[in-house]
Amino acid sequence: EVIDRIAGETLTIPLAGLNRSDATLNFHSKYSSATLVENGTFVAQNHPDYINRLK
């Protein structure tokens, strides 16, 4: 599912009913793309734009 958001706003994505190992979150914009969560694990924790922003 694609969710359009405004930069700087908080985005909450409920994961009820989803196995953690199935969770993947990708960010895409005109200028970049990044995988933030892969197989339920934060993988963008060292990306400067996402440090301390994923919970």
C-alpha positions as CSV (number, residue, x, y, z in Angstrom):
1,E,0.0,0.0,0.0
2,V,1.3,3.5,-0.9
3,I,0.6,6.3,1.7
4,D,1.2,9.9,0.7
5,R,2.5,12.0,3.5
6,I,3.7,15.6,4.1
7,A,7.3,15.9,5.1
8,G,7.8,16.4,8.9
9,E,4.5,14.8,9.9
10,T,4.4,11.7,12.1
11,L,3.2,8.6,10.3
12,T,1.8,5.7,12.4
13,I,1.4,2.3,10.6
14,P,-0.5,-0.3,12.7
15,L,0.9,-3.8,12.2
16,A,-1.9,-5.8,13.9
17,G,-2.4,-9.1,12.2
18,L,1.0,-9.0,10.5
19,N,3.9,-11.2,11.4
20,R,6.9,-9.1,12.3
21,S,9.1,-11.1,9.9
22,D,6.7,-10.0,7.0
23,A,7.0,-6.3,7.7
24,T,8.9,-4.2,5.1
25,L,8.8,-0.4,4.9
26,N,10.2,1.5,1.9
27,F,10.5,5.3,1.5
28,H,10.4,6.8,-2.0
29,S,10.5,10.4,-3.1
30,K,11.5,12.3,-6.3
31,Y,15.0,12.4,-5.1
32,S,15.7,9.2,-3.1
33,S,14.5,5.9,-1.9
34,A,15.4,3.9,1.1
35,T,14.4,0.6,2.8
36,L,13.6,1.5,6.4
37,V,12.4,-1.9,7.7
38,E,13.1,-5.2,6.2
39,N,11.8,-8.5,7.6
40,G,10.7,-6.7,10.7
41,T,14.1,-5.2,11.5
42,F,15.1,-1.6,11.3
43,V,17.7,-1.3,8.6
44,A,17.9,2.5,8.3
45,Q,19.1,3.2,11.8
46,N,22.5,4.5,10.4
47,H,20.9,6.5,7.6
48,P,21.4,10.2,8.6
49,D,17.8,11.2,7.7
50,Y,16.2,8.5,9.8
51,I,18.4,8.2,13.0
52,N,16.0,8.0,16.0
53,R,12.9,8.5,13.9
54,L,11.7,4.9,13.6
55,K,10.0,3.3,16.6
